[in-house]
Amino acid sequence: MPDTPIVFEDVEVLSATDLTMRCRVGGIVVIIGRGQPLSGTTIRAAHDRGRLVLPRWAVHDLGLPEPAAD
């Protein structure tokens, strides 16, 4: 299950380079490699706000809590 997608809504991109995005996920700021987001991600550039989809292993590596199931 390490590749199971985890979806975060209302993520803000604080800054972005060719290799990384610095994002605020809830109250946590993390740096995400450009290769980590999965299909369904709607954020790409600085100041974007939207959905971030990551594999479960990346969520754990970043120290992010998994969103509560609805």
Summary of the structure (lengths in Angstrom):
residues: 70
radius of gyration: 10.9
end to end distance: 19.7
largest distance: 34.2
contacts: 176
relative contact order: 0.32
helix: 10%
strand: 44%
